[in-house]
């Protein structure tokens, strides 16, 4: 559990670094991005991400906002919305490996032996998992302060 929390914190720091690499197009968009990053709970992140995407449809942060929203829905145990927003994040940026991992894990945790659509779900699990694995092979460290050994371990855990 502690290891998972550590990895989550490292990836969060990395996603913040990733977000800082994107460019805001206006002061209002910057404020909307900051509101999303500073939200303290899942409901706040969902509201802020929706506001950003609605108000700034062409934002460079669209995939990131959709991923944060999917993650917030995951924290609220709403697997349907996790999948919807996670898939939208991947559609907005196919290189978003965090969203691919989240969607694959969510499908895997909700697919059961007797599901009528089991084959379709397994296909989606494989698609998103293989995409994430391929992206992780060449993924740059999200935070330059992470050691190479730690980054390799994080990628293996993902």
C-alpha positions, 0 to 999 in steps of 0.5 A, a space after each residue: 500500500 505504501 509503495 502504491 502511494 509513493 508511486 502515485 505521489 511521484 506520478 502526480 508530481 510528474 503530471 504536474 510537471 507535464 501540465 507545466 509543459 503545456 501552454 495556456 492561451 489566455 489568463 482565463 484559461 490559466 486560471 481554469 487550469 490552476 483551479 483544476 490542479 488545485 482542486 482538493 477532492 474528486 468532486 472539485 476536480 470533476 467540476 474544474 475539469 468540466 469547466 476547463 473543457 467546456 469554456 476552452 474547447 481547444 485547450 492543450 490540457 484537454 486530454 490531461 483534464 479528461 484523465 484527471 476527471 476519469 481518475 476522480 470518477 475512479 476515486 468515487 467508484 463510478 466505473 462507467 464514468 471512469 471508462 467514458 472519460 478515460 477513453 475520451 482522454 486517450 482519444 484526445 491524446 493517444 500518447 496519454 499512457 496514464 489514461 490507457 492504464 486507467 481504462 485497462 485496469 477499470 475494464 479488467 476490474 469490471 469484467 466477469 466470467 459470465 458477462 455477455 460482452 466479455 470478449 468485447 471487454 477483453 479486447 478493450 483491456 488488451 487494446 488499452 494495456 498494449 497501447 500503454 505498454 508500448 508507450 511506457 517503453 519510450 516514455 520520458 521520466 515525468 519528473 527529472 528528480 526521479 532516479 532511473 531505477 525508480 522510473 523503471 520500477 514505476 513503469 513496471 508497476 504500471 
